[in-house]
Structure formats: structure tokens, C-alpha cells
Amino acid sequence: MTRAGSLTITAAAIAAVLVVPLAAAAPAQAVTPPAPTCNPAVDTVWEDIVTAEVDPVVTEFHTSYIAPGTTGEFSQTLQQVDSVSTTINRSLEITAEFKAVFVKAGVKAGFSVATTKATTQTTSITTAFNLNTPGHYGVYRGTRKVQGQFVRYICARTGPTSGFWINTNPTGTGTYVTFSDVEVGVVSCAAPEPAGTLRAAARNRIGC
């Protein structure tokens, strides 16, 4: 899900970009397998998401003031202000066995997320945009960060078809971080944005 290079935005495309309001963080609760015993011939791993907190993160940004008589097409390289990377227990090294954790996190959050090793970091983002009205604008690139806790159990064999679940996290729960698709757009001081959205986070950086 890493992207770099040049992106072109027209006024029509900017107006069409919408962000779904963020889901509230799920309350922490005890999450355990449905039964204390397992069948190692059938069951190997059981995992679930305990919490999923969603936050908008502006990763690249540039603010511009368009004076009367200077409107038109502009090209600007955005400066990196933040980044998001997938992690499991704070580690950037993601193995295939944890893909299901990210998939379940996406289900909990209500949208698709990165399920493998990924980052929003780029070497350079140059964006072309067309602004036809004077005013203060913010050109942004960002995503929705999803983070929280998960549980993971493995089936410990006690017989050919018998076993019991063992929690693989020493502290009971592990931590994860992932993110949704990257969005690029333009916001202005002239138009308010819905609270809690990526567009609102970008607009707050303008200093309106």
C-alpha cells in the first residue's frame, strides 16, 4: 500500500472525495476461545480482536494561500509530517501467520486495511491541483490508522484428537497497528469538514 510519485487532482475530483466518519473505539473486553479444549487435528490457531481504535493521520501536507488574480493550476511537493506502518507487538517484521489478525481488525473497524508489511512513507509526493477561488488551502495525503489489542491462542496437543488452548501473548493481549487506503485531497478554510474525518484533520493544519 506504499505509494510514491506524481498525483494530479482536479477541482471536480477534490469535491468528490469523501471520508466515512470514523468508528468509535471498541471497549476492552475479555476475549477467549469458545471452549477451553480443542482438537489439534482440526484446530491449530484461534485469534480475535479485542479493541480497534480508528484515527485520521495526515502523512504529507502543504498549505498555500491563493491570492486574487493568481488562481489556476499549481504543482507542489508535499512535506512528510507523519507516517503509519503495520506492526505486531511493536515489531515492523510481519510474518504471514498474522495476516488473519489484520483481516479481523479491518472487519472490526468496518473497512479494508493493510494485511502485510506496509508503510505510508514515500520518498516524494508531487501533486498538481487546480484552484479557482482565492483563499487558504491545504493539500494533504493521509490515511486512517487502526490500532488496538488482539488475542492469539494455539492448540496444545494432549492426545491424537484432544488438546487445550494456550495464549501466545505473555501479557494476555498483543498489540497491532495497520491502516486503510491512502487518500489525497485539498481542503480550504472556506469549507468546514465533518469532525473526526481525515479532511478535518488536514483542515486543522491550515490554521484557519
SULWOWO-V316558 format. One line per field, one symbol per residue. ss: DSSP state (@ for helix, = for strand, . for the rest). phi: phi as a letter, one per 40 degrees, with the letter a starting at -180 (. if undefined). psi: psi as a letter, one per 40 degrees, with the letter a starting at -180 (. if undefined). A space follows every 50 residues. Layout:
ss->???
phi->???
psi->???
//
This chain:
ss->....=====.@@@@@@....................==......=====. ..==============.....=========....=.==..=....@@@@@ @@@@@@@@@.........=.....=======...================ =========..======......======...======.........@@@ @@@@....
phi->.cbahbbbbccccccccbbcdcccccccacbbdcacbabccbcbbbaacc babbbcbccbaabbbccdgbcicbbaccccbaabbcabfgcccbccccdc cccccccccgacbcbbcaaccbcabbbbabbbbcicbbcbbaabcbaibb babbcccbadbbabcbcccdchbbbabaacdcbbabbbccbcbddgcccc ccccccgc
psi->ehiiahhhhidddddehihhiiiihiiiihhiieidiiheedhdihiihd ihhhhhhhdiihiihhiheeiahihhhihheiihihihfehehhideedd dddddddddeiiiheahiieiidhhhhhihhehiahihhihaihhhiaii ihiihhheidfiaihhhehdediiiihaiaihhhahiiddhiihieiddd ddddedf.
//
